Amino acid sequence: MIIREIIHDLLHHTLDEVREKQNMMRLQTDLIDPIIQYAFAHLYPYIIVTSILFFFTFILAVAILIFILKGQSL
């Protein structure tokens, strides 16, 4: 029981410290922003390749639709 109370108090005080604006800004600039930049830098090539594939698929679908419509009008 005592350990549970100690952990509860420790967690409560830690959360109070994290919620302060100054600490929140420091966490964002020193922890969250670098993680996001790292993840985006590694995912960027995959995003580009996926976008290119989507574009070519869209162009192919439009071309097929045009061929189908021209075939029906003959």
Short mmCIF file of the C-alpha atoms (twelve columns), coordinates in Angstrom:
data_MODEL
# 
_entry.id   MODEL 
# 
loop_
_atom_site.group_PDB 
_atom_site.id 
_atom_site.type_symbol 
_atom_site.label_atom_id 
_atom_site.label_alt_id 
_atom_site.label_comp_id 
_atom_site.label_asym_id 
_atom_site.label_seq_id 
_atom_site.Cartn_x 
_atom_site.Cartn_y 
_atom_site.Cartn_z 
_atom_site.pdbx_PDB_model_num 
ATOM 1  C CA . MET A 1  0.000   0.000  0.000   1 
ATOM 2  C CA . ILE A 2  2.741   2.452  0.860   1 
ATOM 3  C CA . ILE A 3  4.559   1.781  -2.412  1 
ATOM 4  C CA . ARG A 4  1.356   2.447  -4.330  1 
ATOM 5  C CA . GLU A 5  0.914   5.798  -2.560  1 
ATOM 6  C CA . ILE A 6  4.538   6.756  -3.220  1 
ATOM 7  C CA . ILE A 7  4.189   5.909  -6.904  1 
ATOM 8  C CA . HIS A 8  0.894   7.803  -7.100  1 
ATOM 9  C CA . ASP A 9  2.419   10.908 -5.485  1 
ATOM 10 C CA . LEU A 10 5.523   10.706 -7.667  1 
ATOM 11 C CA . LEU A 11 3.420   10.399 -10.811 1 
ATOM 12 C CA . HIS A 12 1.177   13.263 -9.713  1 
ATOM 13 C CA . HIS A 13 4.128   15.590 -9.076  1 
ATOM 14 C CA . THR A 14 5.812   14.560 -12.324 1 
ATOM 15 C CA . LEU A 15 2.676   15.306 -14.328 1 
ATOM 16 C CA . ASP A 16 2.321   18.681 -12.607 1 
ATOM 17 C CA . GLU A 17 5.895   19.545 -13.611 1 
ATOM 18 C CA . VAL A 18 5.385   18.413 -17.195 1 
ATOM 19 C CA . ARG A 19 2.199   20.476 -17.524 1 
ATOM 20 C CA . GLU A 20 4.008   23.736 -16.747 1 
ATOM 21 C CA . LYS A 21 4.335   25.860 -19.865 1 
ATOM 22 C CA . GLN A 22 8.116   26.231 -19.667 1 
ATOM 23 C CA . ASN A 23 8.644   22.484 -19.279 1 
ATOM 24 C CA . MET A 24 6.114   21.738 -22.015 1 
ATOM 25 C CA . MET A 25 7.987   24.007 -24.433 1 
ATOM 26 C CA . ARG A 26 11.312  22.391 -23.514 1 
ATOM 27 C CA . LEU A 27 9.894   18.907 -24.080 1 
ATOM 28 C CA . GLN A 28 8.540   19.999 -27.435 1 
ATOM 29 C CA . THR A 29 11.763  21.586 -28.656 1 
ATOM 30 C CA . ASP A 30 14.194  19.046 -27.206 1 
ATOM 31 C CA . LEU A 31 12.242  15.809 -27.600 1 
ATOM 32 C CA . ILE A 32 9.138   15.883 -29.764 1 
ATOM 33 C CA . ASP A 33 10.376  18.074 -32.648 1 
ATOM 34 C CA . PRO A 34 13.592  16.065 -33.195 1 
ATOM 35 C CA . ILE A 35 11.618  12.794 -33.188 1 
ATOM 36 C CA . ILE A 36 9.196   14.154 -35.775 1 
ATOM 37 C CA . GLN A 37 12.028  15.502 -37.943 1 
ATOM 38 C CA . TYR A 38 13.876  12.177 -37.731 1 
ATOM 39 C CA . ALA A 39 10.765  10.194 -38.651 1 
ATOM 40 C CA . PHE A 40 9.872   12.515 -41.531 1 
ATOM 41 C CA . ALA A 41 13.431  12.410 -42.891 1 
ATOM 42 C CA . HIS A 42 13.268  8.617  -43.022 1 
ATOM 43 C CA . LEU A 43 9.714   8.452  -44.391 1 
ATOM 44 C CA . TYR A 44 10.181  11.185 -47.006 1 
ATOM 45 C CA . PRO A 45 11.417  8.872  -49.804 1 
ATOM 46 C CA . TYR A 46 8.494   6.511  -49.257 1 
ATOM 47 C CA . ILE A 47 6.038   9.408  -49.358 1 
ATOM 48 C CA . ILE A 48 7.509   10.588 -52.666 1 
ATOM 49 C CA . VAL A 49 7.427   7.095  -54.224 1 
ATOM 50 C CA . THR A 50 3.853   6.539  -53.047 1 
ATOM 51 C CA . SER A 51 2.781   9.909  -54.474 1 
ATOM 52 C CA . ILE A 52 4.383   9.142  -57.840 1 
ATOM 53 C CA . LEU A 53 2.741   5.708  -57.982 1 
ATOM 54 C CA . PHE A 54 -0.634  7.224  -57.106 1 
ATOM 55 C CA . PHE A 55 -0.207  9.843  -59.847 1 
ATOM 56 C CA . PHE A 56 0.681   7.222  -62.477 1 
ATOM 57 C CA . THR A 57 -2.225  5.021  -61.388 1 
ATOM 58 C CA . PHE A 58 -4.584  7.970  -61.734 1 
ATOM 59 C CA . ILE A 59 -3.251  8.806  -65.209 1 
ATOM 60 C CA . LEU A 60 -3.580  5.143  -66.234 1 
ATOM 61 C CA . ALA A 61 -7.179  5.018  -64.976 1 
ATOM 62 C CA . VAL A 62 -8.067  8.176  -66.927 1 
ATOM 63 C CA . ALA A 63 -6.428  6.760  -70.069 1 
ATOM 64 C CA . ILE A 64 -8.365  3.480  -69.714 1 
ATOM 65 C CA . LEU A 65 -11.600 5.420  -69.229 1 
ATOM 66 C CA . ILE A 66 -10.918 7.435  -72.385 1 
ATOM 67 C CA . PHE A 67 -10.196 4.250  -74.380 1 
ATOM 68 C CA . ILE A 68 -13.396 2.648  -73.124 1 
ATOM 69 C CA . LEU A 69 -15.494 5.699  -74.011 1 
ATOM 70 C CA . LYS A 70 -13.926 5.946  -77.475 1 
ATOM 71 C CA . GLY A 71 -14.533 2.221  -78.056 1 
ATOM 72 C CA . GLN A 72 -18.246 2.584  -77.271 1 
ATOM 73 C CA . SER A 73 -18.714 5.477  -79.673 1 
ATOM 74 C CA . LEU A 74 -17.412 3.507  -82.674 1 
# 
